[in-house]
Amino acid sequence: MRSPMLVRKEYKNVCREMDNLLKKAGCQTPLPEDSDVYCRLAVVKKTLEWVHPLLIKTTAKGPDRIGELLCRKHYAYGPTNAVLYP
């Protein structure tokens, strides 16, 4: 398994590319020709969050953070909720 540092680096690269696609479109959704790439990047992002839970942003701090990660919102849906094709 890769180190957490390498996973974080890949995660930042994916997020940056997704932001670039949104900036290219100039709105909240990517251009139609970029939507396939954007969806694939979103799947990679969700999978990396599943592999390395510290990447998931939560509202809770401290010990409550683990409880929030184990709740239905994060744990039950994980990467199985990802959509591979638009």
Long-range contacts (C-beta under 8 A, 24 or more apart in sequence): 4-52, 4-54, 7-48, 7-51, 7-52, 7-55, 8-52, 8-55, 10-48, 11-45, 11-48, 11-49, 11-52, 11-55, 14-41, 14-44, 14-45, 14-48, 15-45, 17-41, 18-42, 18-45, 35-86, 36-86, 39-83, 39-84, 39-85, 39-86, 40-84, 42-82, 42-83, 43-79, 43-82, 43-83, 43-84, 46-78, 46-79, 46-81, 46-82, 47-79, 47-82, 50-78, 50-79
